[in-house]
Amino acid sequence: MTVFRFPGGGVRHFSVSAARRHILDIAALPDRIVPHYQQTKASSLLSLIWPQPPRNVLLMPKLHAPHVIVSAAEFAKHIHSNYPGLNIVFESHVANTIHDQLPFPIYTAAPADASSLFAHKIDLVTTMGGDGTILRAASLFSMHHHVPPILSFSMGTIGFLGEWKFQEYKRAWRECYMSGCSVSVEDLVGPHTQVAARQAAKANLTDPNKDDDTLQSPAWDAVRGNGQCMGLSRSSKILLRHRLRVGIYDAQGRNINEQLIPTSTAEPGGPIPEIDEVSYPNAISAPSTGGITREAPVPYIHAINEVSIDRGVHPHLAIIDIYVNNHFLTEAVADGILISTPTGSTAYSLSAGGSIVHPLVKALLITPISPRSLSFRPLVLPLNTKVVLKLSKRNRGRELPVSIDGKRRVAVSFGMEVRVEGEKLEKTVEHGWRGGVPCVIRSSSKGDTDGIAEDDDSWVGGLNGLLKFNYPFGAGEPEGQH
């Protein structure tokens, strides 16, 4: 506050702080645009097709990293200046830090409403950080089935999941934003998509200079230096990363997910977010479990990496009974048990000695953490396998902590169960796909017409460049790597 004193003795106060009107409520924004994900014969990846330009973009910079905040401000200014109609959204604690650096309004949501509003308003998520930032982004939608596409810039420590260097942000953003902006109706798979496309064309969404069956939204024409849209052949590629569906049940067989420690809002002290209610027709039931209503709504928590149960601060090994598809598998005596996705196979599971699994493989992994028996080896099971973890009667009455994607959620005691299975990726008439975390993948530079190099390029590069897979002892680069 600045005080100005007039000669006659009057005093007037002037505020020199930034106007708080620059932070607006995300509730005022239009609902999210749901993209289509098109399958092609040449690749196992999907093609990103925007039915109209994305409008609401959530930027998630790495926390406690001032240099990343500066880069996030640079990125926000670029896309706001060159892509009209964009609304830039931040988490509330980030918005309070960055809004002074931006000359235009930004949007946010209160921590109590963040997860629900983000799920209904956000078209696209852009992360700037390491793998932890991507997990933070995915956790915002851990109670929801539809996750917006995630465009990730590697600005963290390792960044195995990060696809782009920040220096390439102009190209990366343009490819993602313009993806599918000019797509022939005949190229769209599925009758429902073709009908929607033709209806859009009749609503004057076609470019008069192009074929009548080619979609072109006028909003894309306003992009500076646009020229021609990329079309389907140059659309951004999407890897739908599998997630785990997790349910915590008390001794009476009741789902208590809604009572768990909130972590999905990524805000200190945030509440449990509003969830999508779905019916669970194939309830997991261990031999001792009963009373599960088959069609009752079940609030799932989704994990992109892993679920773990461990001995915590206790000095004694955990004793955990493992059931697979209602069959008793083994009594594990170990520091803990991990159930991981293929994406999580290069995280905690890898450190515990688990296998590395390609993210396109439909599987889940059971990995023991420092087991007492050397014959207890990691397992790779089909994605639809139903796994139940229960504390053994011989567990000395202790409570053991359960973590989901590295966040402590709850402590389980004897009689409680942790039920896990892979989330199904389903085609839907309305949205194209249901489930999974759609990650924008960097296109291969090898130009393989069979699509094999395109599918494996970034994953193989991550194994060699970041994890130093089978790296020889001593100096020198592995033979054949270039």
Protein Blocks (a to p, Z undefined) as FASTA:
>chain_A
ZZdddfkopacdddfbdcfklpccfklpccdddddddddfkbcbdcdddfbdcfbdcddd
dehilklmmmmmmmmmmmmmmmghiacdddfklmmmmmmmpcbdcddddfklmmmmmmmm
mmbdcddddfklmmmmmmmmmmbfbdcddddddfbfnommbmbdfklmmmmmmmmmmgop
accfklpgcjklmmmmmmmmmnopacfkbcfklccdfklmmpghklpaebjmlgccdddd
dddddddddfkopafklmpccfklopghiacddddddddfbacddfkbghiafklccddd
ddfkbccddekjafbdcdddddeehiafbdcddfbdcdddfklmmmmmmmnopacddfkb
ccdddddehifblklccddddfklccdddddfklnopacdddeehiafbdcdehiacddd
dddddddfklopagdjdddddddfklpanlmmmmmmmmmmmmmmmnopaiaededddehi
ZZ
